[in-house]
Amino acid sequence: MAYDNAEQLEEFRLETRKWLEANCPPSMRTPMVDDEVVWGGRNATFKNPDSKVWLDRMAEKGWTAPEWPKEYGGGGLTRAEARVLEQELRRIKARAPLFSFKGKTRWCQGYSEPGAGSDLAGLQTRCEDKGDHYLINGQKVWTSYADKADWIFCLVRTDTSTKHEGISFILFDMKSPGVEARPIQLISGESPFCETFFTDVKVPKDQLVGRLNGGWEIAKRLLQFERSSISSSGFGGTGSLSPEEYAKQLIGTDESGRLLDGDLRGRLADHRMYAKAFALTVQRQTEQAKAGQAVGHTASILKYGAAKMNQDRHELLIEALGTEGLGWAGEGFDKGALRVTRQWLRSKGNSIEGGTSEINLNVIAKRVLGLKEHQ
Ligand SMILES: Cc1cc2nc3c(=O)[nH]c(=O)nc-3n(C[C@H](O)[C@H](O)[C@H](O)COP(=O)(O)OP(=O)(O)OC[C@H]3O[C@@H](n4cnc5c(N)ncnc54)[C@H](O)[C@@H]3O)c2cc1C
């Protein structure tokens, strides 16, 4: 049943609250610990057994993807209902039951290649029709969690005589013979990305999505959704420290409870206003999308804004930390501070992933503002 008016939504809120009270285990109402994050997939591990209980219960309700249609494993909620669910989850400080792409099968995204990032349509991974199967040879790079993924959705070249119209979208199992994922270590000390190699990988023909050579349209649309979902999560990560609270804790407050450093206080206030305005913009865009307007190029505006916001937030946190922010590992440093330092380094990638800020600014200039290219 869809709850459309305020009274029905209130009814939905009460039912949701009751269900969450009964079904969200107490330990799932505590801050997320990095190694307890649940990513899903056939190799999913559950360090805390309650994580599995919480995931199973939420998945059964379809609430790991609340707005997806029920027939695809979602909850079939309207936007307004999904917002109520979000608010009720926040109210009890519930952890997200599941992260990233999704559920029983964990996916990775095979788009970028060593010679094709911003100019993605220049990709060269070759896919040949061998009669009863496709044969794939080539290399991807920056494939997030390829070493942990069950399946990949991949862009491949099926026609070399043309650029955009020679690309297809295909799915295959990462256990297929000829697939190799090599993790790359990053500035943050983690290895979430891989170089991914394909050598004579055989793929059944019914795993092509859409029509042969029609992959670019799917890829573009998917990127728009990626940009807009990155923006609505605000690069949330696994824990969300409020910069204001953190700064107060570290720097101290005056007699009226205000942060002692006036300059930092001003910049934190600016950041807070930006974040508030940004959240309202995301909400407006989501409403428009739900009312049938395409996600379109506004996704580039939001992606650009979200990257800037998250990077500014981490700069402020690092500044508040002072010398504590220089820590990397070891007993001498506070665990929270070590985490902030690594997340600050991780946030550098926000203006690259899902399309760089420069490319998003180009899209905004051309497609939103209608500016002509400089000759
Ligand atoms: C955290 C993270 C996760 C990622 N996950 C994945 C993933 O799962 N799967 C995947 O396929 N890829 C992934 N990527 C790769 C990402 O999509 C690419 O890094 C990105 O598209 C940029 O491509 P590139 O690195 O080749 O840089 P390039 O395209 O070589 O760009 C280098 C620099 O030149 C600038 N530039 C390039 N062209 C222009 C232009 N026309 N105008 C102005 N400036 C320009 C860029 O803005 C950038 O600063 C991930 C990247 C990050 C950081």
The ligand as an SDF file (V2000), in Angstrom:
LIG
                    3D

 53 58  0  0  0  0  0  0  0  0999 V2000
   37.9010    6.5090   -5.5230 C   0  0  0  0  0  0  0  0  0  0  0  0
   37.8250    6.1240   -6.9800 C   0  0  0  0  0  0  0  0  0  0  0  0
   37.0760    5.0300   -7.3560 C   0  0  0  0  0  0  0  0  0  0  0  0
   37.0100    4.6510   -8.7110 C   0  0  0  0  0  0  0  0  0  0  0  0
   36.3230    3.5240   -9.0380 N   0  0  0  0  0  0  0  0  0  0  0  0
   36.2590    3.1340  -10.3210 C   0  0  0  0  0  0  0  0  0  0  0  0
   35.5760    1.9240  -10.6730 C   0  0  0  0  0  0  0  0  0  0  0  0
   35.0520    1.2110   -9.8170 O   0  0  0  0  0  0  0  0  0  0  0  0
   35.5310    1.5650  -11.9680 N   0  0  0  0  0  0  0  0  0  0  0  0
   36.0960    2.3170  -12.9450 C   0  0  0  0  0  0  0  0  0  0  0  0
   35.9770    1.9540  -14.1120 O   0  0  0  0  0  0  0  0  0  0  0  0
   36.7960    3.4580  -12.6530 N   0  0  0  0  0  0  0  0  0  0  0  0
   36.8880    3.8700  -11.3690 C   0  0  0  0  0  0  0  0  0  0  0  0
   37.5980    5.0170  -11.0230 N   0  0  0  0  0  0  0  0  0  0  0  0
   38.3120    5.7250  -12.0760 C   0  0  0  0  0  0  0  0  0  0  0  0
   37.7320    7.0960  -12.4200 C   0  0  0  0  0  0  0  0  0  0  0  0
   36.4930    6.9620  -13.0750 O   0  0  0  0  0  0  0  0  0  0  0  0
   38.7720    7.8120  -13.3000 C   0  0  0  0  0  0  0  0  0  0  0  0
   39.9270    7.9970  -12.4950 O   0  0  0  0  0  0  0  0  0  0  0  0
   38.2760    9.1600  -13.7800 C   0  0  0  0  0  0  0  0  0  0  0  0
   37.2630    9.0000  -14.7230 O   0  0  0  0  0  0  0  0  0  0  0  0
   39.4100    9.9970  -14.4020 C   0  0  0  0  0  0  0  0  0  0  0  0
   40.1200    9.2800  -15.3570 O   0  0  0  0  0  0  0  0  0  0  0  0
   41.7310    9.1790  -15.3200 P   0  0  0  0  0  0  0  0  0  0  0  0
   42.1290    8.7560  -13.9370 O   0  0  0  0  0  0  0  0  0  0  0  0
   42.1440    8.3330  -16.4500 O   0  0  0  0  0  0  0  0  0  0  0  0
   42.2290   10.6670  -15.4960 O   0  0  0  0  0  0  0  0  0  0  0  0
   42.4020   11.4760  -16.9050 P   0  0  0  0  0  0  0  0  0  0  0  0
   41.1780   11.3170  -17.7090 O   0  0  0  0  0  0  0  0  0  0  0  0
   43.7000   11.0300  -17.4830 O   0  0  0  0  0  0  0  0  0  0  0  0
   42.4990   12.9230  -16.3540 O   0  0  0  0  0  0  0  0  0  0  0  0
   43.7000   13.4730  -15.7720 C   0  0  0  0  0  0  0  0  0  0  0  0
   43.4250   14.9390  -15.4220 C   0  0  0  0  0  0  0  0  0  0  0  0
   43.1340   15.6750  -16.6250 O   0  0  0  0  0  0  0  0  0  0  0  0
   41.8800   16.3430  -16.4980 C   0  0  0  0  0  0  0  0  0  0  0  0
   41.1730   16.3170  -17.7960 N   0  0  0  0  0  0  0  0  0  0  0  0
   41.0510   15.2640  -18.6400 C   0  0  0  0  0  0  0  0  0  0  0  0
   40.3110   15.6010  -19.7220 N   0  0  0  0  0  0  0  0  0  0  0  0
   39.9640   16.9060  -19.5410 C   0  0  0  0  0  0  0  0  0  0  0  0
   39.1930   17.8330  -20.3040 C   0  0  0  0  0  0  0  0  0  0  0  0
   38.6300   17.4810  -21.4630 N   0  0  0  0  0  0  0  0  0  0  0  0
   39.0250   19.0940  -19.8180 N   0  0  0  0  0  0  0  0  0  0  0  0
   39.5900   19.4660  -18.6210 C   0  0  0  0  0  0  0  0  0  0  0  0
   40.3300   18.6240  -17.8640 N   0  0  0  0  0  0  0  0  0  0  0  0
   40.5180   17.3730  -18.3000 C   0  0  0  0  0  0  0  0  0  0  0  0
   41.1060   15.5360  -15.4730 C   0  0  0  0  0  0  0  0  0  0  0  0
   40.1160   16.3350  -14.8360 O   0  0  0  0  0  0  0  0  0  0  0  0
   42.2040   15.1210  -14.5170 C   0  0  0  0  0  0  0  0  0  0  0  0
   42.4730   16.1570  -13.5930 O   0  0  0  0  0  0  0  0  0  0  0  0
   37.6980    5.4030   -9.6970 C   0  0  0  0  0  0  0  0  0  0  0  0
   38.4650    6.5350   -9.3110 C   0  0  0  0  0  0  0  0  0  0  0  0
   38.5430    6.8750   -7.9610 C   0  0  0  0  0  0  0  0  0  0  0  0
   39.3780    8.0720   -7.5670 C   0  0  0  0  0  0  0  0  0  0  0  0
  1  2  1  0
  2  3  1  0
  2 52  2  0
  3  4  2  0
  4  5  1  0
  4 50  1  0
  5  6  2  0
  6  7  1  0
  6 13  1  0
  7  8  2  0
  7  9  1  0
  9 10  1  0
 10 11  2  0
 10 12  1  0
 12 13  2  0
 13 14  1  0
 14 15  1  0
 14 50  1  0
 15 16  1  0
 16 17  1  0
 16 18  1  0
 18 19  1  0
 18 20  1  0
 20 21  1  0
 20 22  1  0
 22 23  1  0
 23 24  1  0
 24 25  2  0
 24 26  1  0
 24 27  1  0
 27 28  1  0
 28 29  2  0
 28 30  1  0
 28 31  1  0
 31 32  1  0
 32 33  1  0
 33 34  1  0
 33 48  1  0
 34 35  1  0
 35 36  1  0
 35 46  1  0
 36 37  1  0
 36 45  1  0
 37 38  2  0
 38 39  1  0
 39 40  1  0
 39 45  2  0
 40 41  1  0
 40 42  2  0
 42 43  1  0
 43 44  2  0
 44 45  1  0
 46 47  1  0
 46 48  1  0
 48 49  1  0
 50 51  2  0
 51 52  1  0
 52 53  1  0
M  END
$$$$
